[in-house]
Amino acid sequence: MYKLYFILFILFSFVGFSNLSAQQIFVTPEEIIEEMNRRGLNEEDVKAELLIHGIDLNTLDPAQMSYEQIQKIEQIILNMESEVNSRKSENQASPEQVQELKDTIKKPVVIPEKVISEDELIPATIFGQELFRQGSINYFEESDEINAPASYILGAGDELVVSIWGRSQLDENFILGKDGFIRIAEGKQRVFLRGLSLEQARNKLKSVLSRIYSFGPGEFDLSLKYSRTVRISIYGEVYENPGSYTIPAFNSAFNALSLVKGPGDIGSLRKIQLQKNSGELLTMDLYALLSDPSRQYDFFLEDNDVILVPVSENIVSIEGAVKRPMKYELLENEGLKSLIEYCGGFSELAYKKKVQLTRFEDEKQKIIDIDFNALARSGDDFTLQHGDRIVVPEIESEYRNYIEVRGEVFSEGQYEREPAMKLSDVVRKAGIKSSTSTELIYITRTNENGLTEVLKLNLETA
């Protein structure tokens, strides 16, 4: 370490210390380090660069250095300074550029917000379309409208806030440069963050800054203040206005779809394609999002991403005794059980033993009766095809488990028919009067075939 300080003292004497007066003769190691920092250098980089050029400080004797060696080391350090200054000028924005970037981030070019009345709401024909057409899913124009999730991917132009409290205090903003770095410690140290999630960046900065500042658990945070804007394209079977849009990057691809009011009447809700600029292809499923809203964070946007809505392939409808009768889009591996789940299940009056399917097949229409109770017990599913129509009937509201008693009794009316009930049991419930003749009782019975018969019985022997 002493050798490095001595050599740097000699070299800096040639080119001049920025804060050393002509009367000063002695220079401390601390002043050497301060001068290195001012020039954008650090000890390890200098030692490594010298070693690359064949100069090993571990074996070099400063007292025996030749004039040629001093010139060579001086040139190496001057080259390092020139490279550092070149990177600064290339990556560091001017105050005007920084302000322009902030203005762009704060005021992205987006479609003006429009308040939609109930009369203007666009009707949905397939389950899921209403989320876009009625504003349940929307895009965000300003960063303060939503907290960026931990999975948000950082890119050039994002403005971050580092907060430290406790023994050390810090509350500073950093803009991620085009080179992917932010500069901390008054610009003396760079940290590469581009392409990291917000959570990964938080952990990395926490580790780096813990060597500079003193803070304990829960006394550090990294948050997104302003999001960069990204240029994306939306094409295919969308409801309106396909094309290119500029929006803040913290919007997910689902948020972006609200700009075109989602898929159109023949557009798929289950196989939306997100073509990343990197070449990666992702499939977006709106129904999966409804079951797990956190899935939207798997589809963050970057510059030049493309959203493509293909034509839907498997649309079926369900009517009758279900909670949400409507049309639904199914995937290849989904059948009747999945359809019942998507429509919210059966209503209380559903007659599950006779779920009726109407299907067009070979240019003919046919009806298929399905016992859903038996299907549920079997563990199998019933495959549905595009255009199938399901009707779930209701249980007949007229009850049949009763016996009606009329005549010479104390309480005429209907009584529950209990298992193994005898004629005498129900008559006693109605109450026999003293004047009642029990030798002849008429029973009117409706049989399963719909025919009615009249029976004559003696209560004493029945």
Summary of the structure (lengths in Angstrom):
residues: 462
radius of gyration: 40.0
end to end distance: 117.2
largest distance: 142.3
contacts: 1246
relative contact order: 0.07
helix: 31%
strand: 26%
